[in-house]
Amino acid sequence: MKCNGQYSIGEVSQICNVSKKALRHYDKMGLINSERSYTNNYRYYSDASLLAVPVIKYYKQMGFKLEEMREFIEGDNVYKALKRSFSSKIDELTKAQEETRRMFVSVRDWYDLINEAEMVIDHNINEVAVKYVEAGDFLFQDQVYDNDIKASIINIQFTNYVELVGNEITGPVMIHFSSAKDRMEQNPQNIRVMQRTLMECKRHEKVCFGGQMMISCYHIGCHSTIGETYEKMCRWARKHNYVVGDDAFERYVTDYWTTTNRALHVTEVLMDVSRG
Protein backbone atom coordinates (compact mmCIF):
# COMPACT_ATOMS: atom_id res chain seq x y z
CA MET A 1 0.00 0.00 0.00
CA LYS A 2 1.36 3.39 -0.97
CA CYS A 3 0.69 5.89 1.80
CA ASN A 4 -0.52 9.23 0.50
CA GLY A 5 -2.82 10.23 3.36
CA GLN A 6 -5.95 10.68 1.28
CA TYR A 7 -8.06 7.96 -0.33
CA SER A 8 -11.48 8.02 -1.90
CA ILE A 9 -14.07 5.50 -0.74
CA GLY A 10 -13.60 3.62 -4.00
CA GLU A 11 -9.86 3.36 -3.45
CA VAL A 12 -10.34 2.12 0.12
CA SER A 13 -12.87 -0.42 -1.11
CA GLN A 14 -10.38 -1.76 -3.67
CA ILE A 15 -7.32 -1.68 -1.43
CA CYS A 16 -8.99 -3.27 1.60
CA ASN A 17 -11.35 -5.59 -0.27
CA VAL A 18 -14.43 -4.28 1.48
CA SER A 19 -17.65 -2.90 0.01
CA LYS A 20 -18.44 0.80 -0.11
CA LYS A 21 -21.68 0.07 1.75
CA ALA A 22 -19.71 -1.52 4.61
CA LEU A 23 -17.30 1.42 4.70
CA ARG A 24 -20.18 3.89 4.97
CA HIS A 25 -21.65 1.79 7.78
CA TYR A 26 -18.32 1.67 9.63
CA ASP A 27 -18.07 5.43 9.23
CA LYS A 28 -21.59 5.94 10.55
CA MET A 29 -20.82 3.81 13.59
CA GLY A 30 -17.59 5.68 14.28
CA LEU A 31 -15.32 2.70 13.73
CA ILE A 32 -13.58 4.36 10.78
CA ASN A 33 -13.32 8.11 10.47
CA SER A 34 -13.60 9.87 7.14
CA GLU A 35 -13.25 13.52 6.34
CA ARG A 36 -14.69 15.82 3.72
CA SER A 37 -12.55 17.59 1.15
CA TYR A 38 -12.74 21.38 1.33
CA THR A 39 -12.61 21.63 -2.46
CA ASN A 40 -15.33 19.19 -3.58
CA ASN A 41 -16.88 17.89 -0.32
CA TYR A 42 -16.00 14.32 -1.30
CA ARG A 43 -15.46 11.77 1.46
CA TYR A 44 -11.85 10.70 1.85
CA TYR A 45 -9.92 8.45 4.22
CA SER A 46 -6.53 8.69 5.84
CA ASP A 47 -3.80 6.05 6.16
CA ALA A 48 -4.96 5.41 9.73
CA SER A 49 -8.51 4.80 8.49
CA LEU A 50 -7.27 2.16 6.05
CA LEU A 51 -5.36 0.36 8.79
CA ALA A 52 -8.52 0.17 10.90
CA VAL A 53 -10.20 -2.09 8.32
CA PRO A 54 -8.05 -5.22 8.99
CA VAL A 55 -8.66 -4.73 12.72
CA ILE A 56 -12.42 -4.68 12.17
CA LYS A 57 -12.19 -7.77 9.95
CA TYR A 58 -10.23 -9.63 12.61
CA TYR A 59 -12.75 -8.75 15.32
CA LYS A 60 -15.55 -9.89 12.99
CA GLN A 61 -13.68 -13.15 12.46
CA MET A 62 -13.78 -13.68 16.22
CA GLY A 63 -17.51 -13.12 16.23
CA PHE A 64 -17.74 -9.60 17.59
CA LYS A 65 -20.60 -7.41 16.45
CA LEU A 66 -19.89 -3.86 15.34
CA GLU A 67 -21.61 -2.47 18.42
CA GLU A 68 -19.30 -4.56 20.62
CA MET A 69 -16.23 -3.33 18.74
CA ARG A 70 -17.23 0.28 19.25
CA GLU A 71 -17.53 -0.27 22.99
CA PHE A 72 -13.93 -1.29 23.49
CA ILE A 73 -12.45 0.75 20.65
CA GLU A 74 -13.95 3.97 22.00
CA GLY A 75 -13.62 3.12 25.70
CA ASP A 76 -11.36 5.15 27.96
CA ASN A 77 -10.01 2.13 29.85
CA VAL A 78 -9.02 0.07 26.79
CA TYR A 79 -7.71 -3.01 28.56
CA LYS A 80 -10.64 -3.19 30.96
CA ALA A 81 -13.10 -2.87 28.08
CA LEU A 82 -11.22 -5.45 26.03
CA LYS A 83 -11.11 -7.95 28.89
CA ARG A 84 -14.81 -7.51 29.58
CA SER A 85 -15.73 -7.90 25.92
CA PHE A 86 -13.45 -10.88 25.31
CA SER A 87 -14.59 -12.62 28.49
CA SER A 88 -18.21 -12.19 27.45
CA LYS A 89 -17.40 -13.46 23.95
CA ILE A 90 -15.62 -16.53 25.34
CA ASP A 91 -18.71 -17.37 27.38
CA GLU A 92 -20.94 -16.84 24.35
CA LEU A 93 -18.77 -18.98 22.07
CA THR A 94 -18.43 -21.72 24.70
CA LYS A 95 -22.21 -21.95 24.87
CA ALA A 96 -22.50 -21.94 21.07
CA GLN A 97 -19.80 -24.62 20.82
CA GLU A 98 -21.72 -26.88 23.21
CA GLU A 99 -24.96 -26.31 21.31
CA THR A 100 -23.20 -27.15 18.04
CA ARG A 101 -21.74 -30.30 19.61
CA ARG A 102 -25.18 -31.48 20.64
CA MET A 103 -26.63 -30.78 17.21
CA PHE A 104 -23.72 -32.60 15.56
CA VAL A 105 -24.16 -35.68 17.75
CA SER A 106 -27.91 -35.76 17.06
CA VAL A 107 -27.46 -35.50 13.29
CA ARG A 108 -24.60 -38.03 13.25
CA ASP A 109 -26.58 -40.54 15.33
CA TRP A 110 -29.63 -40.19 13.08
CA TYR A 111 -27.41 -40.60 9.99
CA ASP A 112 -25.92 -43.77 11.46
CA LEU A 113 -29.40 -45.19 12.08
CA ILE A 114 -30.43 -44.52 8.49
CA ASN A 115 -27.29 -46.28 7.27
CA GLU A 116 -27.98 -49.22 9.57
CA ALA A 117 -31.59 -49.54 8.39
CA GLU A 118 -30.57 -49.29 4.75
CA MET A 119 -28.01 -52.07 5.21
CA VAL A 120 -30.53 -54.29 7.00
CA ILE A 121 -33.16 -53.82 4.30
CA ASP A 122 -30.80 -54.06 1.31
CA HIS A 123 -29.26 -57.30 2.58
CA ASN A 124 -32.45 -58.61 4.22
CA ILE A 125 -30.63 -59.13 7.51
CA ASN A 126 -33.08 -60.94 9.77
CA GLU A 127 -31.05 -63.80 11.21
CA VAL A 128 -31.10 -64.54 14.92
CA ALA A 129 -27.78 -64.12 16.71
CA VAL A 130 -26.31 -63.82 20.18
CA LYS A 131 -24.15 -60.74 20.66
CA TYR A 132 -22.58 -58.63 23.35
CA VAL A 133 -24.42 -55.34 23.91
CA GLU A 134 -22.28 -52.48 25.14
CA ALA A 135 -23.40 -50.90 28.41
CA GLY A 136 -24.77 -47.38 28.36
CA ASP A 137 -26.84 -44.98 30.42
CA PHE A 138 -30.32 -44.03 29.26
CA LEU A 139 -32.89 -41.52 30.40
CA PHE A 140 -36.05 -43.48 31.19
CA GLN A 141 -39.70 -43.14 32.07
CA ASP A 142 -42.05 -45.90 33.18
CA GLN A 143 -45.38 -46.01 31.37
CA VAL A 144 -48.27 -48.32 30.56
CA TYR A 145 -48.37 -49.71 27.04
CA ASP A 146 -51.85 -49.95 25.54
CA ASN A 147 -50.79 -51.52 22.22
CA ASP A 148 -50.40 -48.20 20.39
CA ILE A 149 -46.83 -48.58 19.21
CA LYS A 150 -46.74 -45.34 17.21
CA ALA A 151 -47.77 -43.25 20.22
CA SER A 152 -45.22 -45.12 22.35
CA ILE A 153 -42.37 -44.36 19.94
CA ILE A 154 -43.34 -40.77 19.15
CA ASN A 155 -44.07 -40.38 22.82
CA ILE A 156 -45.52 -37.04 23.92
CA GLN A 157 -45.33 -37.94 27.61
CA PHE A 158 -41.66 -38.87 27.33
CA THR A 159 -40.90 -35.80 25.20
CA ASN A 160 -42.41 -33.59 27.89
CA TYR A 161 -40.38 -35.41 30.53
CA VAL A 162 -37.14 -34.80 28.58
CA GLU A 163 -37.96 -31.09 28.55
CA LEU A 164 -38.92 -31.15 32.23
CA VAL A 165 -35.51 -32.49 33.28
CA GLY A 166 -33.76 -30.01 30.98
CA ASN A 167 -32.10 -32.53 28.70
CA GLU A 168 -32.02 -33.48 25.02
CA ILE A 169 -32.21 -36.93 23.46
CA THR A 170 -30.35 -38.66 20.66
CA GLY A 171 -30.18 -42.04 18.98
CA PRO A 172 -32.97 -44.59 18.72
CA VAL A 173 -35.96 -44.80 21.02
CA MET A 174 -35.91 -48.04 23.01
CA ILE A 175 -38.77 -49.68 24.85
CA HIS A 176 -38.27 -52.20 27.62
CA PHE A 177 -41.30 -54.51 27.66
CA SER A 178 -41.85 -56.16 31.02
CA SER A 179 -43.29 -59.26 29.33
CA ALA A 180 -42.09 -60.66 26.01
CA LYS A 181 -45.10 -62.98 26.04
CA ASP A 182 -47.55 -60.08 26.33
CA ARG A 183 -45.67 -58.25 23.59
CA MET A 184 -46.02 -61.26 21.30
CA GLU A 185 -49.73 -61.41 22.05
CA GLN A 186 -50.08 -57.62 21.81
CA ASN A 187 -51.47 -57.28 25.33
CA PRO A 188 -51.24 -54.11 27.48
CA GLN A 189 -48.33 -54.11 29.92
CA ASN A 190 -45.88 -51.98 31.86
CA ILE A 191 -43.03 -50.59 29.77
CA ARG A 192 -40.00 -48.41 30.23
CA VAL A 193 -39.22 -45.87 27.48
CA MET A 194 -35.48 -45.23 27.18
CA GLN A 195 -33.22 -43.01 25.12
CA ARG A 196 -29.68 -41.72 25.29
CA THR A 197 -29.19 -38.08 26.18
CA LEU A 198 -26.86 -35.33 25.03
CA MET A 199 -26.22 -34.07 28.55
CA GLU A 200 -25.48 -35.94 31.76
CA CYS A 201 -28.51 -37.33 33.57
CA LYS A 202 -28.99 -37.18 37.30
CA ARG A 203 -28.63 -40.52 39.06
CA HIS A 204 -32.37 -41.05 39.61
CA GLU A 205 -33.17 -40.17 35.98
CA LYS A 206 -31.05 -42.81 34.29
CA VAL A 207 -30.86 -46.56 33.92
CA CYS A 208 -27.98 -48.68 32.65
CA PHE A 209 -28.74 -50.98 29.73
CA GLY A 210 -26.41 -53.58 28.21
CA GLY A 211 -23.08 -54.89 29.37
CA GLN A 212 -24.14 -58.46 28.66
CA MET A 213 -24.83 -61.08 26.02
CA MET A 214 -28.27 -60.81 24.42
CA ILE A 215 -30.18 -62.58 21.68
CA SER A 216 -30.85 -60.24 18.78
CA CYS A 217 -32.84 -60.14 15.56
CA TYR A 218 -33.89 -57.37 13.18
CA HIS A 219 -37.57 -57.06 12.34
CA ILE A 220 -38.25 -55.40 9.01
CA GLY A 221 -41.59 -53.75 8.33
CA CYS A 222 -44.83 -53.19 10.20
CA HIS A 223 -44.83 -53.69 13.98
CA SER A 224 -48.13 -55.58 13.84
CA THR A 225 -46.19 -58.69 12.75
CA ILE A 226 -43.32 -58.34 15.21
CA GLY A 227 -44.65 -61.32 17.18
CA GLU A 228 -43.38 -63.53 14.37
CA THR A 229 -39.84 -62.29 14.99
CA TYR A 230 -40.20 -63.05 18.71
CA GLU A 231 -41.40 -66.58 17.91
CA LYS A 232 -38.48 -67.10 15.53
CA MET A 233 -36.04 -65.97 18.22
CA CYS A 234 -37.57 -68.31 20.81
CA ARG A 235 -37.40 -71.28 18.41
CA TRP A 236 -33.76 -70.47 17.62
CA ALA A 237 -32.92 -70.21 21.32
CA ARG A 238 -34.47 -73.60 22.12
CA LYS A 239 -32.68 -75.22 19.17
CA HIS A 240 -29.31 -73.86 20.34
CA ASN A 241 -29.84 -74.59 24.05
CA TYR A 242 -30.39 -71.00 25.17
CA VAL A 243 -32.90 -69.73 27.70
CA VAL A 244 -34.38 -66.31 27.02
CA GLY A 245 -35.52 -63.91 29.71
CA ASP A 246 -39.10 -62.94 30.45
CA ASP A 247 -38.80 -59.35 29.29
CA ALA A 248 -37.72 -57.84 25.97
CA PHE A 249 -36.24 -54.70 24.47
CA GLU A 250 -37.07 -53.14 21.14
CA ARG A 251 -34.61 -50.72 19.57
CA TYR A 252 -36.26 -48.67 16.85
CA VAL A 253 -33.59 -48.11 14.20
CA THR A 254 -36.02 -46.41 11.82
CA ASP A 255 -39.65 -45.83 12.66
CA TYR A 256 -42.37 -43.19 12.55
CA TRP A 257 -39.80 -40.53 13.40
CA THR A 258 -38.09 -41.31 10.09
CA THR A 259 -40.85 -42.30 7.66
CA THR A 260 -44.56 -43.07 7.53
CA ASN A 261 -43.79 -45.96 5.17
CA ARG A 262 -44.03 -48.87 7.62
CA ALA A 263 -42.40 -51.24 5.13
CA LEU A 264 -39.16 -49.31 5.74
CA HIS A 265 -39.29 -49.56 9.52
CA VAL A 266 -36.42 -51.51 11.07
CA THR A 267 -36.58 -52.70 14.68
CA GLU A 268 -33.94 -54.65 16.57
CA VAL A 269 -35.47 -57.02 19.10
CA LEU A 270 -33.23 -57.86 22.06
CA MET A 271 -33.77 -60.30 24.94
CA ASP A 272 -31.66 -61.49 27.84
CA VAL A 273 -30.20 -64.91 27.19
CA SER A 274 -28.32 -67.61 29.10
CA ARG A 275 -27.20 -71.14 28.45
CA GLY A 276 -29.81 -73.80 29.28
C-alpha positions, 0 to 999 in steps of 0.5 A, a space after each residue: 500500500 502506498 501511503 498518501 494520506 488521502 483515499 477516496 471510498 472507491 480506493 479504500 474499497 479496492 485496497 482493503 477488499 471491502 464494500 463501499 456500503 460496509 465502509 459507509 456503515 463503519 463510518 456511521 458507527 464511528 469505527 472508521 473516520 472519514 473527512 470531507 474535502 474542502 474543495 469538492 466535499 468528497 469523502 476521503 480516508 486517511 492512512 490510519 482509516 485504512 489500517 482500521 479495516 483489517 482490525 475490524 475484519 479480525 474482530 468480525 472473524 472472532 464473532 464480535 458485532 460492530 456495536 461490541 467493537 465500538 464499545 472497546 475501541 472507543 472506551 477510555 479504559 481500553 484493557 478493561 473494556 477489552 477484557 470484559 468484551 473478550 470474556 463475554 465473547 468466550 462465554 458466548 462462544 463456549 455456549 455456542 460450541 456446546 450447542 453445536 456439539 449437541 446438534 452434531 451428535 444428534 445429526 450423526 446418530 440419526 445418519 448412522 441409524 439410516 445407514 444401519 436400516 438401509 443395510 438391514 433392508 438391502 441385505 435382508 438381515 433378519 437372522 437370529 444371533 447372540 451378541 454382546 451389547 455395550 453398556 450405556 446410560 439411558 434416560 427413562 420413564 415408566 409407562 403403561 403400554 396400551 398396544 399403540 406402538 406409534 404413540 409409544 415411539 413418538 411419545 408425547 409424555 416422554 418428550 415432555 419429561 425430557 424437557 422437564 428435566 432439561 435434557 435433550 435426546 439422541 439415537 434410537 428410542 428403546 422400549 423395555 417390555 416387562 413381558 415378552 409374552 404379552 408383547 407377542 400377544 399384543 397385550 397391554 403391559 408396563 413398559 420403560 421408554 429409554 433413550 440416550 441423552 446429550 447431557 449428563 442425567 442425574 442418578 435417579 433419571 437414568 438406567 444402565 442398559 447392556 453390558 451383557 450377552 443378548 439374543 438379537 434379531 432385526 424385524 423389518 416392516 410393520 410392527 403388527 407382525 413383530 410377534 413372528 420375529 419373537 417366535 423365531 427368536 424363541 425357536 432359535 434359542 431352544 434349538 441352540 440350548 439358550 434360555 431367554 428372559 421374560 422381558 424384551 427390548 425393542 430398539 427402533 432403528 427407523 420408525 415413525 420418526 423417520 418415515 410413515 412408510 411402515 415397510 421401511 421400519 427396522 426394529 432390533 429385538 433384544 432379549 436377555 439370554 443364558 445357556 440352558 
